[in-house]
Amino acid sequence: MSGPSAFHFLLTSLLTVPVFPRNSRVTLSIAEACVPYNIFIPCSFSVTLLCDPVDNNTSKDVGLLLVVNFTEKSIIRDSRIAGKWGKEEKTIPYFPFTAEESFKMELFCEHQQIRILLDGRQLCSFSHRVQPIQRVTALQISGDVKLTKVV
């Protein structure tokens, strides 16, 4: 990879990400985010890696949907291919999120999987289901999270 690529806003909270090159490791950092706790208790937030997100078609493929649920203290991973959701993965070693505490989340796209790190520690991983991974072109972040930086 020649160097960092710039992100371009497509829609509110929808950013394009670099196309994943073959045989290389791509890092996406959602840095210095925190879970707000001002006047409500946070419920959840999601990080989604999308394929062809421009036309808002709800049946588009999703390379990764990562949902952090505070009520259940869970982190769910899944994908959608040809309009059908796959099997959810829920196993995590610990639930690391606390209201008003900042964190740095990193997604490492490797040959067979995406590794999810939180504050430098491996939290979980997700094997690629969308093939080829280069079809994933955008990042969407939504829910009860305050972003301060996306790299």
Secondary structure, 3 states (H helix, E strand, C coil): CCCCCCCCEEECCEEECCCCCCCCCEEEEEEEEECCCCCCCCCEEEEEEEECCCCCCCCCCEEEEEEEECCCCEEEEEEEECCEECCCECCCCCCCCCCCCEEEEEEEECCCEEEEEECCEEEEEEECCCCCHHHEEEEEEEECCECCEEC
